[in-house]
Amino acid sequence: MLTLTPNPKQEFDLNPSSSEVMELETNALAVSYNERIRPLLDAVDRLRQLKITKEGIQLPTIVVVGDQSSGKSSVLESLAGISLPRGQGICTRVPLIMSLQNDPNAVAPLLELKYGDKTVPTSEAGVASAINVATVEIAGDNKGISSSPITLVVKKRGVPDLTLVDLPGITRVPIQGQPEDIYEQIANIINEYITPKESIILNVLSATVDFPTCESIRMSQKVDNNGERTLAVVTKVDKAPEGLVEKVTVDDVKIGLGYVCVRNRIGDETYEEARAVEARLFESHPLLSIIDKSMVGIPVLAQQLTDIQASIIARCLPDIVKKINDMLGRNMTELNNMPRNFSTTADALTEFIRILKKVRVSLEMLLVRGEYVEFPDNQKLHGYARVAQMVHKYSKSLPSDCPTAEQLLFLMEEISVLGEAKGIHLPNFLPRSAFLTLLRKKLQTVSHMPRDFVNEVLDYLEDMVIVILTHHSENYPQLKLLGTRAVHSLIEKTRVSSSQFVEEMIKMELNADYTFNPDYLKTCTCLMKEQGKLVDAINDYKTNVQLDGLGLVDVEHLRNQKELVEQAFDMRVRLVAYWKSIILRLVDGVALHVTYRIKCLVEKELEAALVEELVGPQMDGIQKMMEESPATASKRDRLDKSIELLKKSKEVVAGVMDRVSIGSN
């Protein structure tokens, strides 16, 4: 059985006196190691058992790779002092995580296998059989492989404190019972373990082969080109000692962490006998004895591995802790931002009321008060400004001057209406019916404009309210359909009432001609002063005349209508003056109506519509809030499990961070 010494160059001697001295030194080393490094290694092993790597957090790992029959399992046997499965072809068909734990006080070795949800106690004599049983259960009873690992915990006196991952040996040619893509499957598993920068690659090479031709060397060089995290173990040195010194010193394959040459147990040798034979081999063999003693023997390998392991754990653990904390924070934030998983209707109703309040506050700021702090960059949601913009556009679209029939000459439209209004009454009296007839014709040309404007505003409001409602209820997508339906229904009701308002405005204008606007009389007075100029131009047989407020007008056609010219001009003046009052009322009235409807919608109508649609007598909408979609439920479950795992991982590393600086030393 292997025992560690504080000096890896110390000669391996099995006489009683040397053993007693070695035992004292080993115990002292073990006590120091247990105090400094063992807790760190236990923490990493616990993280590995928790499967923290599923969260994308890589752990410092010593990964054992090698071509088939390179002696990988024999090296692990020598380190652990136990027998592993042997046979033809691939002996290791699943990743074997071997956790060696030195227990100076152990009376007897304690071994157990862990895979899936099982923990199986075993013994030194039965461990190989137990591994075979577990392998068959995981990978099947043929010769296929699996990426699901088995963990072997070995607690015994004198073993090095190490955790290693033994991977299937590399083979290119499938044998009977193996899948045709066996090489690709093995390569994928190996790459999964050796690619992370936290992994140390223990590359097992047979002295009987040319190192550059080894498939394991090619694989490791792809992920560790300079060999900075690769350590090579050379086995079967007694079978091919010639030229070995040159192989391990010239280093044609870039092994950054160096080489260790070993002789593994052969036949029925005990592990103690094997170590004694190994020591004598490197002391006395004419070719092997010239290899530096810091590069030979299982004890040296064990010491190097423990030192490398302590160093990489000390280097990686702070980063692991940071990743755990960062990921835990992100996942908790993501979980908190998810829709609440309501257990009672009251909880769902409370959340619904909270959403309503947030929607109302947002709409009040955006539509009523003109405050855009919530959506500063989204100008489409700046409702107060957008509605004002629409009002301005609407006012500009209405004709500021009274419309005239383009195909008719000056005053002929008025003369035509007056001709139809002739009756038995005092001469020179302007019939009111004629004025109203002409006024109605003018109003008909613009009557659609207020309706179009109101519809444009309501369309904008509907889109905007749905956006705000969706924003505040984004965690409850099941409410979107009901909320959208409620908003659409409310806008349609508002559209009906607003249409009625606009129709009444138009009807009022058609019904009577009245204004208290002083500008009406002022405009009439100014324009009527031009009547004499018009009559003089007609009498003087002029072709046209410039009239203030009316422009350059043709008058030649009016010579045959002299008896109606003054009345027609009077009607034109009244229409021009009165039209300004009409336009002012159409703009102001509709703008005030829209503003009022927005205020009513925001302050009471929207809330009432949403409550009616989403709550109702049966509280259907509230019930839907309590129903999680499969995608949301799956995401919540994933986050819950991840958070639980990360919290456990955080507890594992919390107690060992103060040892990192000591361990790194």
Helices and strands as residue ranges (DSSP letters): H 16-36, H 38-49, G 52-55, E 61-66, H 72-80, E 96-102, E 110-115, E 118-122, H 127-139, E 150-156, E 162-166, H 182-194, E 199-206, G 211-213, H 215-223, E 230-235, H 244-250, E 259-261, H 271-284, G 288-290, G 293-295, H 298-336, H 345-363, I 364-369, G 379-381, H 383-397, H 412-420, H 432-444, H 448-472, H 478-511, H 518-528, H 531-539, E 544-547, E 551-554, G 556-561, H 562-600, I 601-605, H 606-614, H 620-625, H 630-654, G 657-659, H 660-664
